[in-house]
């Protein structure tokens, strides 16, 4: 199981974490060392199979106080952040942009 933090544009976003199977994680984050994804990119890439993964994603909400790490971040509706993550790796986030 892998833990994914969900970040959306809502003012009341609570940055929830959900646990997913290794298989679903690989569908959401398919590149080597990828730990950032954008929901619209996932749906474009995965096509019809995306809906099944998306539905399962919301089934296992994790207690942030008891999990052992966050393996990926999924941005929903925050396309303006794409320029900060061109490689979709958090460790390579672009900083210092105007």
C-alpha positions as CSV (number, residue, x, y, z in Angstrom):
1,X,0.0,0.0,0.0
2,X,1.1,3.5,-0.8
3,X,-0.1,6.8,0.7
4,X,-1.2,9.7,-1.5
5,X,-1.9,13.2,-0.3
6,X,-4.7,15.0,-2.1
7,X,-4.4,18.8,-2.6
8,X,-7.2,20.8,-4.3
9,X,-8.0,24.4,-4.7
10,X,-10.8,24.6,-2.1
11,X,-10.3,27.1,0.7
12,X,-11.3,24.3,3.1
13,X,-9.0,21.7,1.7
14,X,-7.7,19.5,4.5
15,X,-4.9,17.8,2.5
16,X,-6.3,14.3,3.1
17,X,-4.2,11.2,2.7
18,X,-5.6,8.0,1.1
19,X,-4.0,4.6,0.9
20,X,-4.0,2.8,-2.5
21,X,-2.7,-0.5,-3.8
22,X,0.8,-0.6,-5.4
23,X,-0.9,-1.3,-8.7
24,X,-3.2,1.8,-8.5
25,X,-0.2,3.9,-7.3
26,X,1.7,2.8,-10.4
27,X,-1.2,3.9,-12.6
28,X,-1.3,7.3,-11.0
29,X,2.4,7.8,-10.8
30,X,3.8,5.8,-13.8
31,X,7.3,7.3,-14.3
32,X,10.4,6.2,-12.3
33,X,10.6,8.2,-9.1
34,X,7.5,10.2,-9.9
35,X,5.7,11.4,-6.7
36,X,3.6,14.3,-8.1
37,X,0.7,14.1,-10.4
38,X,-2.2,16.3,-11.6
39,X,-5.7,14.8,-11.9
40,X,-6.3,16.1,-15.4
41,X,-3.0,14.6,-16.6
42,X,-3.9,11.3,-15.1
43,X,-7.3,11.2,-16.8
44,X,-5.8,12.2,-20.2
45,X,-3.1,9.6,-19.9
46,X,-5.1,6.7,-18.5
47,X,-8.2,7.0,-20.6
48,X,-11.1,4.8,-19.8
49,X,-9.2,2.9,-17.1
50,X,-8.8,6.1,-15.1
51,X,-12.3,6.1,-13.7
52,X,-11.8,2.7,-11.9
53,X,-8.6,3.8,-10.3
54,X,-10.2,7.2,-9.3
55,X,-13.1,5.5,-7.7
56,X,-10.9,3.2,-5.6
57,X,-8.7,6.1,-4.6
58,X,-11.3,7.5,-2.2
59,X,-12.1,4.2,-0.4
60,X,-9.3,4.1,2.2
61,X,-8.8,7.4,3.9
62,X,-5.7,7.3,6.1
63,X,-5.2,8.8,9.6
64,X,-2.3,11.2,9.0
65,X,-1.1,10.7,12.6
66,X,-0.6,7.0,12.1
67,X,0.7,6.6,8.5
68,X,4.3,5.8,7.7
69,X,5.1,8.3,5.0
70,X,3.5,10.0,2.0
71,X,4.5,8.4,-1.3
72,X,2.8,10.8,-3.7
73,X,1.0,14.1,-4.0
74,X,-2.1,14.4,-6.3
75,X,-3.1,17.9,-7.3
76,X,-6.8,18.4,-8.3
77,X,-7.7,21.5,-10.2
78,X,-4.4,23.4,-9.6
79,X,-3.0,23.6,-13.1
80,X,-1.0,26.7,-12.1
81,X,1.3,24.5,-10.1
82,X,2.3,22.4,-13.1
83,X,5.1,24.9,-13.9
84,X,6.6,24.2,-10.4
85,X,6.8,20.4,-11.1
86,X,7.9,19.9,-14.7
87,X,9.5,16.5,-13.9
88,X,6.7,15.5,-11.5
89,X,9.2,14.9,-8.8
90,X,8.9,16.8,-5.6
91,X,12.7,16.8,-5.1
92,X,13.0,18.7,-8.4
93,X,10.4,21.4,-7.7
94,X,11.2,24.7,-9.4
95,X,11.6,27.5,-6.9
96,X,12.2,31.2,-7.3
97,X,9.7,31.8,-10.1
98,X,8.1,35.2,-10.4
